[in-house]
């Protein structure tokens, strides 16, 4: 794990802060992006954790703001021949796997993820080879090559029902890469799981003590936690779930205040969906040198209006996935999509 931590640290050390645009520059770049989307037959899909300006722009132009899988599904179903993915690299790869015939662009290909970095395909393949009796389940936050080695791909919103399904069939599971999400799934389902030792640098920094202290200030606030967080934080939650599930919990729970333990980029959608409620970001481990993320993914922050516009205008930062790897990765992705569709059908029939 020390080698993986060092790889993540090196990536973070080389990140260049993106220059903030003035209000005039921002307005000009937004109009430039809107024009280029029309000219290039393109649609913009943005993750919940990107800059609110990009999320707003995606909505204004008929695009999509959602989690990584829904971004890819939306892009696949959309008639546009070019998909512009504002997020991190594995999201662009997933979009390309689901839509190999389309051109997929990103504002930058340098935007990655500590879970992706921390699960190199060759080391993961060797880990799988050591446990040939186990069903390989990987989180969506992985490279195309890691997905290609898996039996199932899951998102945080569907991990529990898929693992319950596999456990009911008597299957033992090899899980990667997020050890905290894996631990949450294992504790929730009782499944026999061995876990890859990976983590998200944003969620890993939420601490139970900080949330306890904040609850003393906001005693009536409900705590919403993403399951990529450590177990002591998850155990304090009034609701645990994916980004979409956190938004739904905020919408449906009666509380007027919420302490939110996930990337603060989600606040744009939370405030849009329930403007009459108050959202407080859960505290992280510290500031300055001790805070690598401060509740915001440094790679998500690399997506900006100007590099988005440049990618569209010049066709730079195109995402390519080796066709053979993409075809293999599509198998576990399709298993998840088919499972989700069948589960949705059964829920509708029983409603």
Secondary structure as UniProt FT lines:
FT   HELIX           2..13
FT   HELIX           23..39
FT   TURN            40..41
FT   STRAND          42..47
FT   TURN            48..49
FT   HELIX           52..60
FT   TURN            61..62
FT   STRAND          64..66
FT   HELIX           68..77
FT   STRAND          82..86
FT   HELIX           89..98
FT   TURN            99..101
FT   STRAND          103..106
FT   HELIX           114..117
FT   HELIX           121..129
FT   TURN            130..133
FT   STRAND          135..139
FT   HELIX           144..148
FT   STRAND          152..154
FT   TURN            156..158
FT   HELIX           159..168
FT   TURN            169..170
FT   STRAND          173..176
FT   HELIX           179..189
FT   STRAND          193..195
FT   TURN            201..202
FT   HELIX           203..205
FT   HELIX           208..217
FT   TURN            219..220
FT   STRAND          222..225
FT   TURN            227..228
FT   HELIX           231..234
FT   TURN            235..236
FT   STRAND          239..240
FT   HELIX           243..252
FT   STRAND          257..261
FT   HELIX           264..266
FT   HELIX           267..273
FT   TURN            275..276
FT   STRAND          278..281
FT   HELIX           288..290
FT   TURN            294..295
FT   TURN            298..299
FT   HELIX           300..302
FT   HELIX           305..314
FT   HELIX           323..350
//
